[in-house]
Amino acid sequence: MEDFKITKEFADNLMTLKGNIRGGFFVSHFRYVKNLKGDEGVKLVEERLERLGYPTKEKEVSNVKWYPEALASLMILATAEVFNLTKEDVFQMGKESIKTSFIIRVLMSHFLNLEKAFKEAPKYWRKNYDFGNVEIIGFGEKEKHCTISIKNFRLAKDAEKHHPWTCVYHTGYFSGIIEMLLPNKKIKIKHEKCFFSGQDEMEFKITWD
């Protein structure tokens, strides 16, 4: 991981951030690591999290239980550190995580078109996050663009406890979802608003052709 090493102090500060997510993230992330580096890779990530004081085991996580969102961010960063990933790798990690997420794949199978998927997005968010809210704004199917807005998630004041590569991961994640919905389109995504830029919301502008 370029010019960054996770310290115990950083991990402890990150873990003070409030908010929980369903364990599906952890299940799919471990699958991603296993596909990338095998069982030994999973073990390395588990060991790194344990050394930081937040042990998380592949065989113990559950799709339906609630876990701190901060722990998910810590796992992303620990994975990047252990395997010395680049920023581009982290984007790809977010994108590829869609393919290993059972929950996402089941949800996507019920979405008949892009418009329906966007209408269902807030409902999906509430089922998997106990904080924040997502809104799709500026959607134009003919114009081939949309904006994903996330509010009440992480605030500008939280940036000092976080790391910007988690936003790179989320950018890849949303790119992966749109690619799944539009498999034959060329997707472009731009992270236009971010708490690391001093804003209390996140926005991702997406276009396709």
ABEGO torsion letter per residue (X at the ends): XBGBBBBAAAAAAAAABBEBBBAAAAAAAAAAAAAAAEAAAAAAAAAAAAAAGBBBBAAABBAABBBBAAAAAAAAAAAAAAAGBBAAAAAAAAAAAAAABAAAAAAAAABABAAAAAAAAAAAAAAABABEBBBBBGBBAAAGBBBBBBBGBBBAAAAAABBAAAAAAAAAAAAAAAAAABAABBBBBBBABBAAAGBABBBBBBBBX
